[in-house]
Amino acid sequence: MIEPEHPEFSLNRQCKLLELNRSTWYYKPATETAENLELMRRIDKLYLKMPFLGSRRIAVKLSQPGREINRKRVQRLMGIMGLEAIHPKPRTSQSSPEHKLYPYLLRNLAVTRPNQVWCADITYIPMPTGFMYLVAIMDWFSRYVIGWRLSNTLDARFCLETLEDALMMNQPTIFNTDQGVQFTARCFTKRLEAAEVAVSMDGRGRFMDNIFIERLWRSLKYEDVYIKEYATVPALEFGLTHYFNLYNCERPHQTLGYATPAECYFSGTGLGWGKHGQLKKAELPTLPPAPTAASATHVVKNQ
């Protein structure tokens, strides 16, 4: 996000505006090799198609005659990407005291209105010389993406900041996430409890518990990220802003009766579901122009 040759702002001034220590600009961190980055892209695509595969079978699937891929290498890269096979696992370890786990509250729950349930998740975004992480918060009923943020680290801060911005827009009754450390962090769950929001968490390895946002990641990557292969973080930020605006306000969803998420989200409560769990588009009232997704989009500084 810094332009060393900017005609108006010096490098020192740009660092101050971004609240970035100037020495950090000159720091050159160790990065993954080009070979590993390409392997991470292949792992990501295979995981989207078959998320039940573990590191052993992924290594077998990606290996070629005379060019076998070591399972431990796949394990390490999947750890960096935040991926793991989605199947029930035995509870062989105790959670740390500060990371309280909450029950899953959505089983057999009828979700009948916007802002009844929100969900959140994090995904890995490949870049030519590295990778970024993307968090998004979605309304379960309408599939509307309420907010999102990019970060180059898997810490809890960028998730908390996204939550803060989303709560300024509206407030859900239930907030559902997986059991990732970013969402079990006390600062995150405490903020939800302070807003009197019920906290719900998926069972371990149960991606179906948060299926709608998993589908969002698949759509985002196959319809935008893999096609465009963004070269820089500003380009990625701009592209995601455009995609989420398209997804929210222009892209019709079959399960919403071919309405858009924005139409369903801003139409209020009381919408009925038709056959096969689909919203009847005829039941949607006439809407004023909906806000664009850009108004709910936020990106952290690339530090």
Secondary structure, 3 states (H helix, E strand, C coil): CCCCCCCCCCHHHHHHHCCCCHHHHHCCCCCCCHHHHHHHHHHHHHHHHCCCCCHHHHHHHHCECCECCCHHHHHHHHHHHCCCCCCCCCCCCCCCCCCCCCCCCCCCCCCCCCCCEEEEEEEEEEECCEEEEEEEEEECCCCCEEEEEEECCCCCHHHHHHHHHHHHHCCCCEEEECCCHHHHCHHHHHHHHHCCCEEEECCCCCHHHHHHHHHHHHHHHHHHHHHHCCCCHHHHHHHHHHHHHHHHHCCCEHHHCCECHHHHHCCCCCCCECHHHCECHHHCCCCCCCCCHHHHECCCCCC
